[in-house]
């Protein structure tokens, strides 16, 4: 088997096999395919593989990992739906030292890239990447088997905005392969009673999100609006919902990203490393 064949190898269960990849054996070059780059996550010395021609993670994923990590315990079992490059499981491990994290990704090329990032950071014993459909997650994992589910879902429904012609970007931004209702339905199936769903989304869909969560017995418990500047409208919302939780929502103080162009606020600099 050639090195390139090894990099694309998938085991029968869809999890892949990265055990042959060791930085000490071939440096980082054997982890990268043409067009890919290696980015520093500024956490735990971890790095991540990304392809600029595909979809690169943004601040929303970083904010979600910080929002969830405030409460996650190291012994909890965590599932990230639509994991993409695997950035959220890797950041959560760095922040919480969680030992059992899984990322579910439908696009094989993204799942493969996420596996290589996990191997690059020597996290194979803690993070598993599964290639599969969010809509079928309830059949891929046992019911009520996770303490935490995280998700940075597509923000736009089909008629919102211009759909990107490149599949990874289109799938990440538009509800092509799954809807928010799909995410909520699968979270309800996979979370144990009292388990938590953490997500980031757009405020303009907040009313729909709240209704959908309620339909799936996911009670909103924490909400934080994210503002690009103090004098602008919020452009992101961070939410925590608990399966079977009692009604009571805590609205946290706003999270401001920048004091002025090019100058992040102290919270963003200290907590998130920007």
C-alpha positions as CSV (number, residue, x, y, z in Angstrom):
1,X,0.0,0.0,0.0
2,X,1.4,3.4,-1.0
3,X,1.5,6.3,1.5
4,X,-1.3,8.1,-0.4
5,X,-3.4,4.9,-0.3
6,X,-2.8,4.7,3.5
7,X,-4.0,8.3,3.9
8,X,-7.3,7.5,2.3
9,X,-7.8,4.1,4.0
10,X,-11.2,3.5,5.6
11,X,-11.9,0.5,7.9
12,X,-15.2,-1.3,7.5
13,X,-16.9,0.5,10.4
14,X,-16.2,3.9,8.7
15,X,-13.9,5.1,11.4
16,X,-10.7,4.8,9.4
17,X,-7.3,3.8,10.6
18,X,-4.7,6.4,11.4
19,X,-2.5,4.3,13.6
20,X,0.3,4.2,11.0
21,X,0.7,8.0,11.1
22,X,3.3,9.2,13.5
23,X,4.9,12.7,13.3
24,X,8.2,11.3,14.3
25,X,8.3,8.9,11.4
26,X,7.7,11.3,8.5
27,X,7.2,14.8,9.8
28,X,4.0,16.6,9.0
29,X,4.2,16.3,5.3
30,X,2.7,12.8,5.2
31,X,-0.4,14.1,6.8
32,X,-1.1,16.7,4.1
33,X,-2.6,16.3,0.6
34,X,-2.2,18.7,-2.3
35,X,-3.9,22.1,-1.5
36,X,-4.1,21.5,2.2
37,X,-2.5,23.6,4.9
38,X,-1.6,23.2,8.6
39,X,-3.1,25.8,11.0
40,X,-2.1,26.4,14.7
41,X,-5.2,26.1,17.0
42,X,-3.4,28.1,19.8
43,X,-4.5,25.4,22.2
44,X,-2.4,22.7,23.8
45,X,0.0,22.9,20.9
46,X,-2.6,21.4,18.6
47,X,-2.7,21.9,14.9
48,X,-5.4,21.2,12.3
49,X,-5.4,20.4,8.6
50,X,-7.6,22.5,6.4
51,X,-8.2,23.0,2.7
52,X,-8.8,26.6,1.7
53,X,-10.6,25.5,-1.4
54,X,-13.1,23.6,0.8
55,X,-14.6,24.9,4.0
56,X,-12.4,26.3,6.8
57,X,-13.7,26.7,10.3
58,X,-14.5,30.1,11.6
59,X,-14.9,31.9,14.9
60,X,-18.3,30.4,15.5
61,X,-16.8,27.0,16.0
62,X,-14.2,28.4,18.4
63,X,-16.9,30.3,20.4
64,X,-19.1,27.2,20.6
65,X,-16.3,25.1,22.0
66,X,-15.6,27.7,24.7
67,X,-19.3,28.0,25.5
68,X,-19.7,24.2,25.9
69,X,-16.3,23.8,27.7
70,X,-17.5,26.0,30.5
71,X,-19.6,23.1,31.8
72,X,-18.3,19.9,30.3
73,X,-16.6,17.4,32.6
74,X,-13.6,15.3,31.5
75,X,-15.5,12.0,32.1
76,X,-18.5,12.9,29.8
77,X,-19.1,11.3,26.5
78,X,-19.4,13.9,23.7
79,X,-20.7,13.8,20.1
80,X,-20.1,16.6,17.6
81,X,-22.7,16.5,14.7
82,X,-21.4,17.7,11.4
83,X,-17.8,17.9,12.6
84,X,-16.2,19.0,9.3
85,X,-12.5,19.3,10.0
86,X,-12.9,18.0,13.5
87,X,-12.0,21.3,15.1
88,X,-14.7,21.2,17.8
89,X,-13.7,17.8,19.3
90,X,-10.0,18.8,19.2
91,X,-10.7,22.1,20.9
92,X,-13.0,20.5,23.5
93,X,-10.3,17.9,24.3
94,X,-7.8,20.8,24.7
95,X,-10.1,22.7,27.0
96,X,-11.7,19.9,29.1
97,X,-9.3,16.9,28.8
98,X,-12.4,14.9,27.8
99,X,-11.5,11.3,27.0
100,X,-14.4,10.1,24.8
101,X,-15.2,12.4,21.9
102,X,-16.8,11.5,18.5
103,X,-17.2,13.6,15.4
104,X,-19.8,12.6,12.8
105,X,-19.2,13.9,9.3
106,X,-21.1,13.0,6.1
107,X,-18.5,14.1,3.5
108,X,-15.8,11.4,3.2
109,X,-13.1,13.8,2.2
110,X,-13.8,16.0,5.3
111,X,-14.0,12.9,7.6
112,X,-10.6,11.7,6.2
113,X,-9.1,15.2,6.8
114,X,-10.5,15.2,10.4
115,X,-9.0,11.8,11.1
116,X,-5.6,13.0,9.9
117,X,-5.8,16.0,12.2
118,X,-6.7,13.7,15.1
119,X,-3.7,11.5,14.3
120,X,-1.4,14.5,13.8
121,X,-2.2,15.6,17.4
122,X,-1.9,12.0,18.7
123,X,-5.5,12.0,20.0
124,X,-6.7,8.7,18.5
125,X,-7.3,7.2,21.9
126,X,-9.7,10.1,22.7
127,X,-11.3,11.2,19.5
128,X,-13.0,9.1,16.9
129,X,-14.3,10.4,13.5
130,X,-17.2,8.5,12.0
131,X,-18.3,9.1,8.4
132,X,-22.1,9.2,8.3
133,X,-25.3,11.1,7.9
134,X,-26.6,13.3,10.8
135,X,-30.1,12.2,9.8
136,X,-29.1,8.5,10.5
137,X,-27.1,9.2,13.7
138,X,-29.7,7.5,15.8
139,X,-28.9,4.3,14.0
140,X,-25.2,4.7,14.1
141,X,-24.9,5.1,17.9
142,X,-26.9,3.5,20.8
143,X,-29.8,5.5,22.1
144,X,-29.2,7.9,25.0
145,X,-25.5,7.1,24.9
146,X,-24.0,10.6,25.0
147,X,-23.8,13.2,27.8
148,X,-23.2,16.1,25.4
149,X,-24.0,16.8,21.8
150,X,-22.5,19.8,20.1
151,X,-23.4,21.2,16.6
152,X,-22.4,24.1,14.4
153,X,-25.2,23.4,11.8
154,X,-25.8,25.0,8.4
155,X,-27.3,28.4,9.1
156,X,-29.2,29.0,5.8
157,X,-32.3,27.3,4.5
158,X,-32.4,26.6,0.8
159,X,-33.8,30.0,-0.3
160,X,-31.4,32.1,1.8
161,X,-28.5,33.6,0.0
162,X,-26.4,32.2,-2.9
163,X,-25.5,28.6,-2.7
164,X,-21.7,28.0,-3.1
165,X,-20.9,25.7,-6.1
166,X,-18.3,23.8,-4.1
167,X,-19.9,21.0,-2.1
168,X,-18.1,21.3,1.3
169,X,-18.9,25.0,1.5
170,X,-22.5,24.6,0.3
171,X,-23.1,21.7,2.8
172,X,-21.6,23.7,5.7
173,X,-23.7,26.8,5.0
174,X,-27.0,25.7,3.6
175,X,-29.5,23.0,4.8
176,X,-28.8,20.7,1.9
177,X,-28.1,17.4,3.6
178,X,-29.8,18.1,7.0
179,X,-32.1,20.7,8.6
180,X,-32.1,22.0,12.1
181,X,-35.1,19.8,12.8
182,X,-32.9,16.8,11.9
183,X,-30.2,18.0,14.4
184,X,-32.8,18.3,17.2
185,X,-34.4,15.0,16.4
186,X,-31.1,13.1,16.5
187,X,-29.9,15.0,19.6
188,X,-33.1,13.9,21.4
189,X,-32.4,10.3,20.5
190,X,-28.7,10.3,21.4
191,X,-28.7,12.3,24.6
192,X,-29.2,10.7,27.9
193,X,-32.0,12.2,30.1
194,X,-30.5,15.4,31.4
195,X,-27.8,15.5,28.7
196,X,-27.0,18.8,27.0
197,X,-27.1,20.0,23.4
198,X,-24.8,23.0,22.7
199,X,-25.1,24.8,19.4
200,X,-24.3,28.1,17.6
201,X,-26.7,29.6,15.1
202,X,-28.0,32.8,13.6
203,X,-30.3,35.1,15.7
204,X,-32.7,35.6,12.8
205,X,-33.8,31.9,13.2
206,X,-34.1,32.0,17.0
207,X,-37.9,31.8,17.1
208,X,-37.9,28.7,14.9
209,X,-35.0,27.1,16.9
210,X,-36.8,27.5,20.2
211,X,-40.0,25.9,18.8
212,X,-38.0,23.0,17.3
213,X,-36.1,22.4,20.5
214,X,-39.3,22.3,22.5
215,X,-40.9,19.8,20.0
216,X,-38.0,17.4,20.7
217,X,-38.0,17.8,24.5
218,X,-34.9,19.9,24.5
219,X,-35.4,22.7,27.0
220,X,-33.3,25.9,26.4
221,X,-31.3,26.6,29.5
222,X,-28.5,29.1,28.5
223,X,-28.4,31.7,25.8
224,X,-25.7,34.2,24.8
225,X,-25.9,36.6,21.9
226,X,-22.7,37.4,20.1
227,X,-22.1,40.9,18.7
228,X,-19.3,41.9,16.2
229,X,-19.2,45.3,17.9
230,X,-21.0,46.8,20.9
231,X,-23.1,49.1,18.6
232,X,-24.1,46.4,16.1
233,X,-26.8,43.9,16.0
234,X,-25.9,40.3,17.1
235,X,-24.9,38.0,14.4
236,X,-24.6,34.7,16.3
237,X,-26.4,33.0,19.2
238,X,-24.9,30.4,21.5
239,X,-27.5,28.0,23.1
240,X,-27.6,25.2,25.6
241,X,-30.6,22.9,25.8
242,X,-31.2,20.0,28.2
243,X,-33.1,16.9,27.3
244,X,-36.1,16.8,29.6
245,X,-35.0,19.9,31.5
246,X,-37.3,22.1,33.4
247,X,-38.3,25.4,31.9
248,X,-36.0,28.2,32.9
249,X,-33.7,30.1,30.5
250,X,-30.7,32.1,31.6
251,X,-29.8,34.9,29.2
252,X,-26.2,35.7,29.7
253,X,-24.5,39.0,29.1
254,X,-23.6,39.8,25.5
255,X,-20.3,38.6,24.0
256,X,-18.6,41.4,22.1
257,X,-16.0,40.3,19.6
258,X,-14.2,43.5,18.7
259,X,-13.7,46.9,20.4
260,X,-12.8,48.4,17.0
261,X,-11.7,47.0,13.7
262,X,-8.6,44.9,14.3
263,X,-8.8,45.0,18.1
264,X,-10.5,42.1,19.9
265,X,-12.1,42.6,23.3
266,X,-10.2,41.4,26.4
267,X,-12.6,38.4,26.8
268,X,-11.9,37.2,23.2
269,X,-8.2,37.7,23.6
270,X,-7.9,36.0,27.0
271,X,-10.5,33.2,26.7
272,X,-10.2,32.4,23.0
273,X,-6.6,33.3,22.3
274,X,-7.3,35.8,19.4
